[in-house]
Amino acid sequence: MGLFKKKKDDSSSEGSAKKVEDPPPPKISIFQLFRYTSTLDRIMLIVGIIVSCATGLGLPLMSIIMGNVSQNFVEIGTILLNSTDPAVIKKAKDDFSHDVIQNCLQYVYLGAGIFAAGFIQASCFLVICENLSNRFRREFFYSVMRHEIAWYDKNTSGTLSNKLFDNLERVREGTGDKVGLAFQMMAQFIGGFAVAFTYDWLLTLIMMSLSPFMMICGLFLAKLLATAATKEAKQYAVAGGIAEEVLTSIRTVIAFNGQEYECKRYEDALAHGKKTGIKKSFLIGAGLASFFVIIYASYCLAFWVGTNYVYSGRLQSGTVLTVFFSVMMGSMALGQAGQQFATIGTALGAAASLYEVIDRVPEIDAYSERGVTPEKVSGRIKIQNLEFTYPTRPDVQILKDVSLEAQPGQTIALVGSSGCGKSTIIQLLQRFYNPDAGKIYIDDIAIEDFNIKYLRQLVGVVSQEPNLFNTSIEQNIRYGRADVDSEAINRALKEANAYDFIKTFPEGLNTLVGDRGVQMSGGQKQRIAIARALVRNPKILLLDEATSALDAESESVVQAALENASRGRTTIVIAHRLSTVRNADKIIVMKGGKIMEVGTHDTLIEQKGLYHELVHAQVFADVEDKPMKKKDVERRMS
């Protein structure tokens, strides 16, 4: 966390900067945006496009009615001014009333049609949007769960959660009513100019002389907005990652009075997004201002030329108004279409980022059905000439030509100073990563030949800091094996020395453990984690410093549980407890990624090599220096 590791913070911010500068994902087409639509959705999409076009044609048709009404007023006014014959005046008034009523009815019919079309348009596109975003979320999360650990090392949880929420929200915006509005505006543009050219092509061309400027303005604005929106989203993703990191470690932040520091760190990350957002706002303002300047200039030109045409008798005033409003509506629709296309463009960019994750084929596919699933596995482990570097640190070799063997039921202890590669071997046995060179065999079968689910079902893991989910004890244990029955759960709890203390809870197995197991003590969490590992009845048990974070009393209870769990299973243990190491069938001493010594406790002590130095340097913290009475252990178990 930033509060405690300043150098790490700097590197992480540098990493974030590198991520922002990464090449953008491949562009996708508008059709790919709707990849996850069903047949019904596609039918609704076609219907929505048709009614969107119908809605868009409504306003140009309205300009025809408006021109006719205007001409009716001009004609009745002319007759009333120039005629004194009562019969002529009466007929003119009757004709005027009839024509106005007909035009008003046309308004009503057109309005009712636009109302119905608009309702269908909005309903179709919004329903499609909800269905699409739902499937998008499912596919994205499914794909995220599919990838190997190396991919997670390069993609932080904050970035992924931002993609899951922010990018999907942008896709949602771009696939909802914005698509319908884009088709509506394009239909309005085409319909408006079609009406205008039909009534008078020359006046229309004169008014269109400024339209290219309007089009250029709209397209330029749309491109700038899409670029700024993508940049803004990436910058806010960095801030989102910081927020998630702090919230998941809130107890540590509060314990060290780090609230102000973390607020400042979050504020600094937000500042970049704010700066881009302000720049985007100025771009919108400048674009809209230019757009309206061009519109009003075209109005001025239209009325000036139209007035001359009316004076010369070339056109009627109603025709001028029809052409004017048709061109105006068509031009405005073109400008508004630019905004809709900008939103769709942002959605395409966001979707491309999501598809990059969804379409990626993982190196180790967690969902793969391929691979062998032997009926019986004894648990014999053989590692040959293993070499490994982490993908995020390719210049640092962690394992160098490591070879070891473990017979079924044996306990192998890995010892050595921090960073020598002990935990890396544990991770490679679970096939979190593929080695750079060498092989790992279980019962003479290379682990890459196993079905990945089957392989991980063979292995039980207990780590230094177990992760418990914010649900009941029973559900946490069922993460080890979903189809386990109550009898097997109770058996695993008894093996883990957890049965007695769980019985004391009012809710028993239904007791909630809290976020990350915060409601449980360290020893209780560890014993629940042991039960979770045992409930799948693994052939291989991996213990990664499972007692190092516990106090002396809890450690003794958990150690007893681990000894129970190890019986009859091949066990690889990383331990700081001398008694655990002493009792191991084989001790492997590592340094700098290499195996330096192999043997039992007694033989290695006699050799007076590296293991002898580690023991006498008090690397092993042994609680046996302060032994607990048997009754105290039993009390702690309960």
N, C-alpha and C positions, 0 to 999 in steps of 0.2 A: 504494500500500500504506500501511497505517496508520502504519508506522514513519517514513515520510519525508514524508507529506503530512497533517499534522494537521488542517488545515482541510477537506481532502477527506474525511478520516475522519469529522469531525463531520457533514458534509453527508450522507455515506453512512449514518450512523447515524440522522440525521433522516429520510432517505429510507426506511430500514428501518422506522422508527416509523410513517411514513405508510402503508407497505404493510400493517402490522399493522392499521391503522385503516381500511383500504379496506373498502367494503361486501362482505359475503360473496357468493360465487357463488350463482346460483339453485339452489334446492333441487331434488332429484331424488327419484323414487319408488323403492321397493324393486325394481320391475320394471326400471327403467332401470339399476340396479346390475348386472343380468345381461344387459346389452345385447350383450356379445360372446360369448354362449354359442352353441354349434352346436346342430344338431337333436339329436344324440346327447346333448349336455350337458343339453338341456331334458328329454329322456326320463329321464335319470338324476336330474334335479332332481325330476320328478314321483314317480319311484320312491322317492327319498330322503325326500320329504315324507310319503309313505304309510307307509313303514317307521318314520319318526320318530314319527308319530302312534301306530303300533303299540307302539313302545318306551315312549312316554309312558303308554299305557294299562296297561302291565305292573304298575306299582306300585299303582295303585288296585285292580286285580284281586288283587294280593298281600295287600292289607288285608282282602279278603273271606276269603281262606284263613286269614289270621292270626286273624281273629275266630272262624272255625269251629274252629280248633285250640284257641283259648282257651276256647271254650264246651265243647269235649270235655273239657278238664281240669277245668273247673268241675263238669260233670255227673258225671264219675267220682269226683271228690272228694266230692260231695254224697251219692252212693250209698254209698260206703265209710264215710262218717260216720253215715249214718242207717239202713243196712240190715245185718242179721246173717244173712240167708238166703244160704247158700253158692251156691245156684243163681242167685239174682239177682246176686250179686257176680261169679260166673263169667261170666254173660252180659254184664254191664256191662263187664268187662275185655276180653272178646272183641270187643264192639262198639267199645270205646275203641281197641283195637289196630287193628281194621279201618279205623275212621274216620281215625286218625292216619296210617296207611300211605297211605290214599287222598289225604289232604291233602298228605302229603310228596311223593307222586308228582305231584300237581298243581303243587307247587313246582318239581319237576324239569322238568316239561313247560313250565311258564311261563318258567323260567330258560333253558331251551334255546331257546325262541322269542325271548326278549329278546336272547340272545347272537347269534342269527342276524340279527335285525332290527338290532341295534346295529352289527354288522359291516357289513351292507349300507349302513346309514345313514352311518357314518363314511367308508366307501369312496366312496360316491357323492358326498358333499359335498366331500371332500378332492380327489378327481379333478377335479370341476368347478372347484374353487378353483384348482388348478394350471393347468388349461387357460385359465381366465378371466384369471388374473394374467399368464400368458404373453402372451395376446392384448392385454391392457391395456398391458403394457410396450411391445409392438411398435407399437401404435396411437399411444401417447403420444409415443414417440421419433420415429416417422414424422411426426407432426404438428409436433413441435418443429422438425424439419429443414425443414418446409414454410414456416415463417414468414419475414417480411422482417426486415432488420437493425434497423429502427426498433423492432420488438417486442422484439428482444434487448436494445436499449438500456434498455428499461424493465423487463426481467426478467433478473436476473443469473444467471450459470451456477450459482452456489451454490443459489439458490432453485429452479431447474429440476431440479438433481440431487437436491435434497431431495424434491421432488415425485415424481421418478422412483423413489426408494427408500423414503422414509418414508411418503408418502401411499399408494403402492402396497402397502406392507406392511400398512397399516391396512385397505385394501380387501381384502387377502388374508385378514386376520384376520376381517373381517366377512362374507366370502362362503364361509368354510370350514365347519367343524363348528358354528360359532355359529348359523348359520341352521337346521341340523338340530336343535340343542339348543333353539332358540326354539320350533320346532314341537313338539318333544317335550314341553317344559314346558307349552305351552298345552294339548296333549292330556292331559297328566297333570292339569292344573288342571280341565279340563272333566270328565274321567273320574272324578277324585276326588270332585268335588261331585255328579256324577250318581249314584255309588254311595252317597254319604252321604244324599242326598235319598231314594233308593230305600229305604234301610233305616230311616231315621227323619227326616222332614223337620223336626220341631220342634227336636230336639237339634242338627240341622245349622244351622238358622237362628240358634239361640242361639250356637253356635260362630262363625258367620259375622259376628256383630255387631262383631267386631274386625277382620274382613278388609278393610273399606274403608280403615282406617288403614294396614294393611300395603300395600295397593295404592298409596295416595297416597305412602307412604314410598318404595316401589320406583320409581314414575314420577318423583318429584322427584329422587331420587338419580340416575336414568338421565339426566335432562336436565342436571343439574349436571355430571355426569361428561363428557357429550358436549361441553358448552361448554368445560370446563376442558381436555379433550384437544385440541380444535381450537386453543385459545389456546396450549397448550404446544407443539404441533407447529409453529406459526408462529414462536414464539420460538426453538425449536431450529433452525429453518431459517436464521435470521439467524446463529447460531453456526456452522452448517454452511457457510454462505457464506464466513465468515471463515477457517475451517479450509482450505477449498479454495483461497482466495486465497493463504494463507501457503504451503501445500504446493506450489503451482504456481510460487511464487517463492522456494523454499527457499534457493537459492544466494545470492540478494540478502539474505535475512534473516540467514543465517550470516555473510556478508561484513561486515555492519554490526552484528554482535553483537545482533541484534534478537530473539533467542529469548525472553528474559524479557518484553520488551514485548508480543510477540505472544501469549505464554501468558497474560499479564494481560488482554489484549484479549479473548481467547477465553473466559477465566474469567468476565469481566464479562458477556459475552453469554450464557454458560450460566446465570448467576445468575438471570436472569429466568425461564428455563424451570424451574430448580430450585424457585424460589419458587412457581410455579404448580403444579408436581408435588407439593410438600409440601401445598399447600392441597387439591389433589385427594385426597391420601392421607387427610387429616383428614375430608374429606367422605365418603369410603368408610367410614372407621371409624365416624363418627357415624351414617351410614345403616344399616350392618350392626348396630350396637348397638341402634338404634331398632327395627329389624326383629326382632331376637331378643327384645327386651322384649315386643313385641306377641305373638310366637309363644308365649312362656311364659305370658303372661297368658291367652291363649286355652286353653292346656293346663289351667291352673288352673280356669278357668270350666267347661270340658268335664267334667273329672273330678268337680267338685263337683255339677253338675247331673245327670250320668250316674249318680253314686252314689245320689242321691235317687230317680231313676227305677228303679234296680235294687231298692232297698229297697221301693218302692211296688209292685213287680211289673209295672210298665209295660213295661220292657225287660229283655232278658237281658244279662248282662255281655259276652257275645261280640258282641252287636249294638252295645253302647256302644263297644267297642274298634274294631269295623269302622268305625263312624261317625267316631270320633276320628282313627284313622289315615288314613282317606280325606280328611277335611277338612285334616288336618295336611299330608298329601302334596300336596293341591291348593293349599293356601296357600303352602307352601314353593316349589312349582313356579312360582307366580305371582311370588314374589319373585325366584327365579332367572331367570325369563324376562325380568324387568326388566334384569338384568345383560347378558343376551344381546342384548336390544334396544338397550341402551346401546352395545355394541360395534358392532352393525349401524348404529346412528345415527352413530357416529364414522366408519364406513366410507362411509356416504352422504355425509357432509360432505367426506371426503377424495376420494371419487369425483366429487363436484360440482366440486371444484377442478380435477381432472384433465380432466373433460369441458369445463370452461371453455376449456382450452387446445386440446383435441382438436376441439371444435366451432367454434372461432373460424375465420372465413374470412379469410385473410390479404389484405392490400391488394395485395401482390405475391406471387402463388402460385408457388413454385419448382417445383411438380409440374404446373402447367397445361400442357395440350397445345394450347391455343389460340395464335393468332398466326402471322404469316407466317414462312416459312423460304425466302428467296430462294436459287436455285441458285448465284448468283454475287454476291459483295459486293466492291466495290473498296476500301472503307475510308474513304470521304469522310465527314467529320464536320462537322455544322453545329449550333451552339448559338445559340438565339434568345431574348433577353430573359429569361434564367434568374434566378429568385429562389428562395431556399431558407432555411428555418430547421429546425434539428434538433428532432424531436418532444419531446426531453427539455429543450430550451431554447427554447421558443416565443417568448420575449421578445428573443432575440438573432438578428438577421438576418445570415446568413453570406454569402449571395450577393445582389447587388443589380444587377439588369438586366445580366447578363453575356451577351455575344454574341461568338462566335468561329467561325472556320472552319479546317478542316484538309483539304487535298487528299490524295488517295491517295499514300502513300509519303513524305509530308512529316513532318518532325520539328518539333513545337511545344514550346517550353520555357515552363513557367509559373514565374515568379519573383516573389518578394515576401517580406515578413516573415512570421513565424509567425502563423497564425490569420487569414490574409487570404482563405482559401477555396480554396487550390490543391488540397489533398487531397480536399476536398468535391467538386470537379469530377470527380476520378478515380472517386469512389464513385458519383456520379450516372451516369457513363458505363457503369458496371456494373449500373445500376439497383438499387442497394442501397436507394435511397429514390426516391420520386416528388417532383419539384420542386413548390414552391408555385405557381409560375407559369412560363411559358415552355416551350420545347420543345427536345429534343435529337433530331437526325436523323442516321441513318447511311444514306448513299446515298439521301437524300430520303425515307426511311421513319422515322417517329417510333419511338423505341425501345420505347414502350409497345405498339406494334403488332407488334413482333417476338415470336416464341415465346421465352420467357424462357431456356430451356436453350440454344436456338440463339444467342441474343444473347451469352450468356456464353461460348459456344464460340468466338465470333468474337474475343473479347478475351483477351489474355494479360497477366498482372499480375505485376510484381516489386516488392515493397515494401521498405521500409527494414529491417525485421526479419522475414525470411521464417519462416513456420511450417512446420516439418518434422514429420511424424508418426513415432512411435516404431516404425518398421519399416525395411525395407531401402531402399537408394537406389533400386532399381528400382521398388518399390511406390510410393515418394514421387513418382517421375516419372510413373507410371501414373495418379496422381490428376489429372494434366492431361488424360489421355485414356485411358480404360480399355481400349479395343480396340487400342492401339498395338502394333506388332510390334517385335522386337529391333533390326531395322535402323533404324527410325525413332528409337528411343531413342538408339542410338549416334550417329546423325546430329545429334540435338538436343544431346547431350553435347559433341560436337565443336564445334558452333556456340557453345556456352556455355563453351568452354575448360575443360571438366570431364573430358573423356575421359582425358587423360593421368594426372591425379592419382588417378582411380578405378582405373586399371589397376595402380597400385602397391599397392592394398589386397589382402591375401591372398584375401578373399572377393569382390573385385570389386564388381559391382552388387548382390550379396547382402549387402554390409556393412550392419550396423545403424547408423542415425544417432544412436540414443539419444533420450531424452525431449526433445522440442523441438529435436532436432538437436545436442544437447550434445556428442556425440562428434566433431563436425566443427568446423573453424575458421570464422571469420566469412566469409572469402572462399569457402571450399568450400561452405558452406550457400547463399551467394548464387548461386553458379554452378549448384548443383543446382536452386535455385528458378528460375533462368533457363531451364534445360533443361526443367523442368516446364511453364513457360509456352510454350516453343517447340514442344513435342512435339505440341501441338494445331494447329500451323501457323496462328496467329491472324492476322487481317487488321489488327488494331489492337493495339498494344503500349503498356501503361501502366506507366511507371517512376516510382514514388513514392519519391524520394530513395534509390535502390537502392544507392548507394555511400557514403552519408553516415556510416554506422556503422563503416566499415572503415579500417584503417591505410593509409598511403600506398602500400605495395607491393601489398597485396591490392586496393586501389582501382584501380590501373592495370590489373591483370589482369582484374578484373570489368568495368571500363570498356571494355576491348577486346572482351570478350564481349558487352556491351550494344550496342556499335557494330555488331558482326556481326549481332546479333539484329534491329537496327532496319532493316537494309537491305531495301527493298522493302515495308516495312510503315508504316502511319500510326502515328506514335509521339507520345504525349503524355508529356513528361518533366518531373518536378519535380527540380531538381538544385541542389546547392550548389557544383558544380564549374564553374569559369568556362569551361574548354575545351568542355564539353558544351553550355553555353548559347551560347557564341560560334558553334559550328558548326550551331546549329539554324536551320531555314529561317525560322522566325518566333519571336520572343520576345514573350510577353505579360506585362506587368508589372502586378501586382495590389496593391491596398491597401484594407483595410477592406471587402472583398467586392466591390470594383469594379475594372474594367479601366482602368488609368490610361494605359498606353502600349502600342503594338504596333509591332513593326518588327524589323529585323535588329540584330545587335550593333553594327555600325558606325553605322547611322543613329540608334540610340538613344543611343550615346555622343556623337554630334555634337549631338543635341538638348539634352544636358546637363540632363536631367530626373531623374525618380526613379530610373531604371535607372543613370544615371551616378552618382548618390549611393550606390546600393547597391554598385556596383563599387568605388568609392573608399573606402567605409566598410568594405571587406574583409568584406562579407557572404559572398562566395564564397571558400571555401577551395580554392585551386588547387594540386594536387600538382605542377603543371608548374614551380613555383618551384624544386622539387628533382627534376629529371627523372631517370627511371630509364633505365639502358642497356637496349638491346633484349634483350641476353642475360639480364639480370636479370628482365625480364618473362617471357621464355620459361621461365626457371627456376621462377618463381612459378606459372606455368600448370601445370607438371608436379608 
